[in-house]
Amino acid sequence: MMIRDTSAQDRMVEVKPNRKRRLILLGGGVLALVLLVWLAPGIGRLFSASSSVSSTRLSFADVERGPFVRDIAAEGKVVAAVSPTLYATYGGAVTLQVHAGDTVKKGQALAVIDSPELTNKLAQEQSKADAMQVDYLQSQVDARTKRSDLQKAFDNAQIDAKSAETNLAREQKAFTAGAATGVEVDQSKDALEKSRITLAHAKSDLGMNNDSLKFNIQSKKLAHDNQLLVVQDLQRQVDNLNVKSPVDGQVGQLFIAERATVAKDAQLLSVIDLSALQVEMQVPESFARDLGIGMSGEISGNGNTWKGLVSAISPEVVNGEVAARLRFAGATPKELRQNQRLSVRVLLDHRENVLTVQRGSFVDESGGSYAYVVRDGIATKTPIRVGASSIDKVEILDGLKEGDRIVISGTDNFKNADRVAISN
């Protein structure tokens, strides 16, 4: 018996449609389509960016319009405006008359230098000056004696000339009367001529020797005056062996020990004038160029605030900083001490209605030529122009507007790309 096929066993099964499943698939497709449409712009921007950087690695700030204050705030220390250091004017053993911290008055002796060599030299030069004075006075006496002798010779010559004239007149009358010979008249004429020559020489000697005596006296006087200057200079050096305070103040540092033997120009001690205190601050080099003498500032400490003025700016840059000093606009506060720490603020500029943004590393990294403006999660490189800068703000001159949000630090992660996606 043979089985032909299974057709007799097959039958049609009716499959009922699953409407619930169809609805789920349809809804999922619609949702995927809506999500795709909603994310399309963002996906497009993401693919248009060169790279993506996490926002946690960046700092942002909004561009604002308002007051712009440029100032320098730093810590300063109180220093004496006048703090002279005293030196030894001559070598010798030093005896200190004061101790560190002692209050002293101007002109008070602070130390005494014992220098027998200088003292002995002063005595020698003084003795030489006394001898020159005696020589000068003796020259005056000699000049008067010499001048008297010359005057006497001149007077005698005048008398002799007058007598010769009288004798000649008498001989001429006698010759006319026949009582005298011509030889006697000629002899009288010769005698008159001789007396006149003698008178002329006496007069000349009186004038010339008078000038010579004056020059001799003047020479000795100048030599004596010069020696007096030498004595005065040595006397000054001897007086300076008593080292005196040039100001009212307080003894600062002692550079030598008691009874130490020092060389000339050795440091002895310093004096601090506490009546003229200033505050010294260190200013970053980038701000120092804007700092000027006479600018106003504020000095605060001990719960008080005082007005100050910039009084000095160092021309030297040390470790990227410039030293500047402020003096008090009014009287110096009495409660301040040397090297005391105070807060200092110097106002450089103050303007209203200025477009600014918080200062960040983007200024240094780009040189202020561009910034990354953030819109819809994309940072776009935008050319800008910056102006003045303060401790916390930068003036925006062009390229940004109020309300723009920019990346102020971390832009080194962008590697100078034109567009960068910001991821959360």
C-alpha positions as CSV (number, residue, x, y, z in Angstrom):
1,M,0.0,0.0,0.0
2,M,1.5,3.3,-1.0
3,I,1.1,6.9,0.5
4,R,0.8,9.3,-2.3
5,D,1.3,12.7,-0.4
6,T,0.3,14.8,2.7
7,S,-2.1,17.1,0.8
8,A,-5.0,15.5,2.4
9,Q,-3.6,16.5,5.8
10,D,-2.8,20.2,5.0
11,R,-5.2,23.0,5.9
12,M,-5.2,26.8,5.7
13,V,-4.6,28.7,9.1
14,E,-6.0,32.2,9.3
15,V,-3.6,34.8,10.9
16,K,-5.3,37.6,12.7
17,P,-3.6,41.1,12.4
18,N,-1.8,42.5,15.6
19,R,-2.9,46.1,15.7
20,K,-1.1,46.9,18.9
21,R,2.3,46.0,17.5
22,R,1.6,48.0,14.4
23,L,0.8,51.0,16.5
24,I,4.0,50.7,18.5
25,L,6.2,50.4,15.4
26,L,4.4,53.4,13.8
27,G,4.8,55.5,16.9
28,G,8.5,54.6,17.2
29,G,9.1,55.6,13.6
30,V,7.4,59.0,14.1
31,L,9.3,59.7,17.3
32,A,12.6,58.8,15.6
33,L,11.7,61.1,12.7
34,V,10.9,64.0,15.1
35,L,14.1,63.5,17.1
36,L,16.1,63.5,13.9
37,V,14.5,66.7,12.8
38,W,15.1,68.4,16.2
39,L,18.7,67.3,16.4
40,A,19.6,68.0,12.8
41,P,20.8,71.6,13.3
42,G,23.0,70.6,16.3
43,I,24.3,67.6,14.4
44,G,25.0,69.8,11.5
45,R,26.9,72.3,13.7
46,L,28.8,69.5,15.3
47,F,30.0,68.2,12.0
48,S,30.9,71.7,10.9
49,A,33.2,72.2,13.9
50,S,36.9,71.3,13.6
51,S,37.0,69.7,17.1
52,S,35.1,69.3,20.4
53,V,36.2,70.5,23.8
54,S,34.6,69.9,27.2
55,S,33.2,73.0,28.9
56,T,34.8,71.8,32.2
57,R,38.1,72.7,30.7
58,L,37.0,76.3,29.8
59,S,36.0,79.5,31.5
60,F,33.4,81.8,30.1
61,A,32.3,85.5,30.7
62,D,29.7,87.8,29.3
63,V,30.4,91.1,27.6
64,E,29.0,93.9,29.8
65,R,28.6,97.7,29.6
66,G,29.2,99.8,32.7
67,P,31.9,101.6,34.7
68,F,35.5,100.8,34.0
69,V,38.0,101.3,36.8
70,R,41.7,100.7,36.2
71,D,43.7,100.4,39.4
72,I,46.7,98.6,40.9
73,A,46.2,96.8,44.2
74,A,49.1,95.4,46.0
75,E,50.7,94.9,49.4
76,G,53.2,97.5,50.5
77,K,55.5,98.0,53.4
78,V,56.3,101.1,55.4
79,V,59.7,102.5,54.7
80,A,61.4,105.7,55.8
81,A,61.6,108.4,53.2
82,V,64.8,109.6,54.8
83,S,67.0,106.8,56.2
84,P,70.7,108.0,56.0
85,T,73.6,105.6,56.6
86,L,76.5,107.2,58.4
87,Y,80.1,106.4,57.4
88,A,83.5,106.9,58.9
89,T,85.1,110.0,57.5
90,Y,88.5,108.8,58.8
91,G,90.0,105.6,60.0
92,G,90.4,104.8,63.7
93,A,88.8,103.2,66.7
94,V,85.1,103.9,67.1
95,T,83.2,104.4,70.3
96,L,79.4,104.1,70.0
97,Q,77.3,106.6,72.0
98,V,73.9,105.0,71.2
99,H,72.3,101.6,70.8
100,A,69.9,100.3,68.1
101,G,66.4,101.6,68.6
102,D,67.5,104.7,70.6
103,T,65.6,107.9,69.8
104,V,68.0,110.7,68.7
105,K,67.9,114.3,67.8
106,K,69.4,116.1,64.9
107,G,73.1,117.1,65.7
108,Q,73.4,114.5,68.5
109,A,76.7,112.6,68.6
110,L,76.1,109.0,67.8
111,A,79.7,107.7,67.6
112,V,83.2,109.1,68.2
113,I,86.2,108.1,66.1
114,D,89.7,108.3,67.7
115,S,92.3,109.3,65.2
116,P,95.6,110.6,66.7
117,E,97.1,110.9,63.2
118,L,94.4,113.3,62.0
119,T,94.5,115.3,65.3
120,N,98.3,115.6,65.1
121,K,98.1,116.7,61.4
122,L,95.7,119.4,62.3
123,A,98.1,120.7,65.0
124,Q,101.0,120.7,62.5
125,E,99.0,122.6,59.9
126,Q,97.8,125.1,62.6
127,S,101.4,125.8,63.6
128,K,102.3,126.4,60.0
129,A,99.4,128.8,59.7
130,D,100.6,130.7,62.8
131,A,104.1,131.0,61.3
132,M,102.7,132.3,58.1
133,Q,100.7,134.8,59.9
134,V,103.8,136.1,61.7
135,D,105.6,136.3,58.4
136,Y,102.7,138.2,56.9
137,L,102.7,140.7,59.8
138,Q,106.5,141.0,59.6
139,S,106.2,141.8,55.9
140,Q,103.8,144.6,56.7
141,V,106.3,146.1,59.2
142,D,109.2,145.8,56.7
143,A,107.1,147.4,54.1
144,R,106.3,150.3,56.3
145,T,110.0,150.7,57.2
146,K,111.0,150.5,53.5
147,R,108.3,152.9,52.5
148,S,109.5,155.4,55.1
149,D,113.1,155.2,53.9
150,L,112.0,155.8,50.3
151,Q,109.8,158.7,51.4
152,K,112.7,160.2,53.3
153,A,115.0,160.0,50.3
154,F,112.3,161.6,48.1
155,D,111.8,164.4,50.6
156,N,115.6,165.0,50.8
157,A,115.8,165.1,47.0
158,Q,113.1,167.7,46.9
159,I,115.0,169.8,49.4
160,D,118.2,169.4,47.5
161,A,116.6,170.4,44.2
162,K,115.0,173.5,45.9
163,S,118.4,174.5,47.3
164,A,120.1,174.1,43.9
165,E,117.5,176.3,42.3
166,T,118.0,179.0,45.0
167,N,121.8,178.8,44.7
168,L,121.7,179.1,40.9
169,A,119.5,182.2,41.2
170,R,121.9,183.7,43.6
171,E,125.0,183.0,41.4
172,Q,123.2,184.5,38.4
173,K,122.5,187.7,40.3
174,A,126.1,187.9,41.5
175,F,127.3,187.2,37.9
176,T,125.2,190.1,36.7
177,A,126.6,192.4,39.4
178,G,130.1,191.2,38.5
179,A,130.6,189.6,41.9
180,A,130.8,186.0,40.4
181,T,132.4,184.3,37.5
182,G,130.7,182.4,34.7
183,V,132.3,179.2,36.0
184,E,130.5,179.5,39.3
185,V,127.2,180.0,37.4
186,D,127.8,176.9,35.3
187,Q,128.7,174.9,38.4
188,S,125.3,176.0,40.0
189,K,123.5,174.9,36.9
190,D,125.1,171.5,37.0
191,A,124.3,171.1,40.7
192,L,120.6,172.0,39.9
193,E,120.5,169.5,37.1
194,K,122.0,166.8,39.3
195,S,119.5,167.4,42.1
196,R,116.6,167.3,39.7
197,I,117.8,163.8,38.4
198,T,118.2,162.6,42.0
199,L,114.6,163.8,42.7
200,A,113.2,162.0,39.7
201,H,114.9,158.8,40.7
202,A,113.7,159.1,44.3
203,K,110.2,159.7,43.1
204,S,110.4,156.7,40.7
205,D,111.9,154.4,43.4
206,L,109.1,155.5,45.8
207,G,106.4,154.4,43.3
208,M,108.0,151.2,42.1
209,N,109.1,150.0,45.5
210,N,105.6,150.8,46.9
211,D,104.0,148.5,44.3
212,S,106.6,145.8,45.0
213,L,106.0,146.0,48.8
214,K,102.3,145.7,48.2
215,F,102.8,142.6,46.0
216,N,105.0,141.0,48.6
217,I,102.5,141.7,51.4
218,Q,99.6,140.3,49.2
219,S,101.6,137.2,48.3
220,K,102.3,136.4,52.0
221,K,98.6,137.1,52.8
222,L,97.4,134.7,50.1
223,A,99.8,132.0,51.4
224,H,98.5,132.5,54.9
225,D,94.8,132.4,53.7
226,N,95.6,129.2,51.8
227,Q,97.0,127.6,54.9
228,L,94.0,128.7,56.8
229,L,91.8,126.8,54.3
230,V,93.9,123.7,54.9
231,V,93.5,124.1,58.7
232,Q,89.7,124.7,58.3
233,D,89.4,121.5,56.2
234,L,91.4,119.5,58.8
235,Q,89.3,121.0,61.5
236,R,86.2,119.9,59.7
237,Q,87.6,116.4,59.4
238,V,88.4,116.4,63.1
239,D,84.9,117.7,63.9
240,N,83.5,114.9,61.8
241,L,85.2,112.4,64.0
242,N,82.1,113.0,66.2
243,V,79.5,111.3,64.0
244,K,76.3,113.2,64.4
245,S,72.7,112.5,63.5
246,P,71.6,114.4,60.4
247,V,67.9,114.1,61.3
248,D,65.5,113.6,64.2
249,G,64.7,109.9,64.3
250,Q,65.7,106.5,65.6
251,V,68.9,104.5,65.4
252,G,68.4,101.7,62.9
253,Q,71.1,99.1,62.3
254,L,74.6,99.1,63.8
255,F,77.1,97.8,61.3
256,I,80.1,97.7,63.7
257,A,80.9,96.4,67.2
258,E,81.9,98.6,70.1
259,R,85.5,99.9,70.0
260,A,86.0,98.4,66.5
261,T,88.8,99.8,64.4
262,V,87.5,100.8,61.0
263,A,88.9,102.2,57.8
264,K,87.8,105.4,56.1
265,D,84.3,105.3,54.5
266,A,83.3,102.2,56.5
267,Q,79.6,101.9,57.4
268,L,78.9,102.7,61.0
269,L,75.1,102.9,61.6
270,S,71.8,104.0,60.0
271,V,69.3,106.5,61.3
272,I,65.5,106.3,60.4
273,D,63.5,109.5,60.2
274,L,60.1,108.3,61.5
275,S,58.5,111.7,60.8
276,A,58.6,111.1,57.0
277,L,57.3,107.6,56.2
278,Q,56.3,106.2,52.8
279,V,54.8,103.0,51.5
280,E,56.8,100.9,49.0
281,M,54.9,98.5,46.7
282,Q,55.9,96.2,43.8
283,V,54.0,96.9,40.5
284,P,53.8,94.4,37.6
285,E,55.8,95.6,34.7
286,S,52.7,95.6,32.4
287,F,51.1,98.3,34.7
288,A,54.2,100.2,35.5
289,R,54.2,102.0,32.2
290,D,50.8,103.5,33.1
291,L,52.0,104.6,36.5
292,G,52.9,108.3,37.0
293,I,54.3,110.4,39.8
294,G,51.5,112.4,41.4
295,M,48.7,109.8,40.9
296,S,46.3,109.4,43.8
297,G,46.0,106.2,45.8
298,E,44.7,104.7,49.0
299,I,46.7,103.2,51.8
300,S,44.8,101.0,54.3
301,G,45.7,99.1,57.4
302,N,45.1,98.9,61.1
303,G,41.4,99.6,60.3
304,N,42.2,103.0,58.8
305,T,42.4,104.3,55.3
306,W,44.7,107.2,54.2
307,K,45.0,109.2,51.0
308,G,48.4,108.8,49.2
309,L,50.3,110.1,46.2
310,V,52.8,108.3,44.1
311,S,56.1,110.0,44.9
312,A,58.7,107.8,43.2
313,I,58.9,105.1,40.5
314,S,62.1,103.0,40.1
315,P,63.5,103.0,36.5
316,E,64.7,99.4,37.0
317,V,62.7,96.2,36.4
318,V,63.5,93.3,38.9
319,N,61.8,89.9,38.4
320,G,59.1,91.4,36.2
321,E,58.2,94.1,38.8
322,V,58.9,97.8,39.4
323,A,59.2,99.3,42.8
324,A,57.1,102.4,43.5
325,R,56.6,104.6,46.6
326,L,53.6,106.4,47.9
327,R,53.7,109.3,50.3
328,F,50.9,110.2,52.6
329,A,48.8,113.2,51.3
330,G,48.4,114.6,54.8
331,A,50.4,114.2,58.0
332,T,52.2,110.9,58.5
333,P,50.2,108.6,60.8
334,K,51.9,108.2,64.2
335,E,51.0,104.5,64.7
336,L,53.0,103.2,61.8
337,R,56.2,101.3,62.1
338,Q,59.1,100.6,59.8
339,N,58.5,97.5,57.5
340,Q,54.8,97.3,58.6
341,R,52.6,95.7,55.9
342,L,49.8,97.8,54.4
343,S,47.3,97.4,51.5
344,V,47.9,99.9,48.6
345,R,45.6,100.8,45.8
346,V,46.5,103.3,43.0
347,L,43.8,104.6,40.7
348,L,44.9,104.7,37.1
349,D,41.6,105.5,35.2
350,H,37.9,105.7,35.8
351,R,35.3,105.9,33.1
352,E,31.5,105.2,32.7
353,N,29.6,103.3,30.1
354,V,32.5,101.2,28.8
355,L,32.1,97.8,27.1
356,T,34.2,95.4,29.1
357,V,34.7,91.7,29.7
358,Q,36.3,89.8,32.5
359,R,40.0,89.5,32.0
360,G,41.4,86.1,31.1
361,S,44.3,84.3,29.4
362,F,42.7,84.9,26.0
363,V,44.2,88.4,26.0
364,D,47.7,87.1,26.4
365,E,47.2,84.1,24.1
366,S,45.7,86.0,21.2
367,G,47.4,89.3,21.9
368,G,43.9,90.8,22.1
369,S,43.3,90.3,18.4
370,Y,40.5,87.7,18.6
371,A,38.2,85.9,20.9
372,Y,36.0,82.8,20.7
373,V,32.3,83.8,20.9
374,V,30.0,81.0,22.1
375,R,26.6,80.6,20.4
376,D,24.5,77.4,20.5
377,G,27.3,75.3,21.8
378,I,29.8,76.4,19.1
379,A,32.8,78.7,19.8
380,T,33.6,80.8,16.8
381,K,36.8,82.6,16.4
382,T,36.0,86.3,16.0
383,P,38.4,89.2,15.4
384,I,38.3,91.8,18.2
385,R,40.1,94.9,19.3
386,V,40.9,95.5,23.0
387,G,41.8,98.7,24.8
388,A,42.9,99.4,28.3
389,S,43.0,96.6,30.9
390,S,42.7,96.5,34.6
391,I,43.3,93.8,37.2
392,D,39.9,92.0,36.5
393,K,38.5,93.6,33.3
394,V,39.5,94.3,29.6
395,E,38.0,97.2,27.5
396,I,36.4,96.0,24.3
397,L,36.8,98.5,21.4
398,D,35.5,96.5,18.5
399,G,34.3,93.0,17.5
400,L,31.9,92.2,20.4
401,K,28.6,93.6,21.6
402,E,26.9,93.6,25.0
403,G,25.6,90.2,26.0
404,D,28.1,88.2,23.9
405,R,29.5,85.2,25.7
406,I,33.1,84.4,25.1
407,V,35.8,81.9,26.3
408,I,38.2,83.8,28.5
409,S,40.6,80.9,29.4
410,G,41.4,77.5,28.0
411,T,41.5,78.6,24.4
412,D,44.8,76.9,24.0
413,N,42.8,73.6,23.7
414,F,41.2,75.0,20.5
415,K,44.6,74.9,18.7
416,N,43.6,78.0,16.8
417,A,40.6,76.4,15.1
418,D,38.0,78.6,13.5
419,R,35.0,76.7,15.0
420,V,35.0,74.4,18.1
421,A,32.1,72.5,19.6
422,I,31.6,72.9,23.3
423,S,30.5,69.6,24.9
424,N,28.9,69.4,28.4
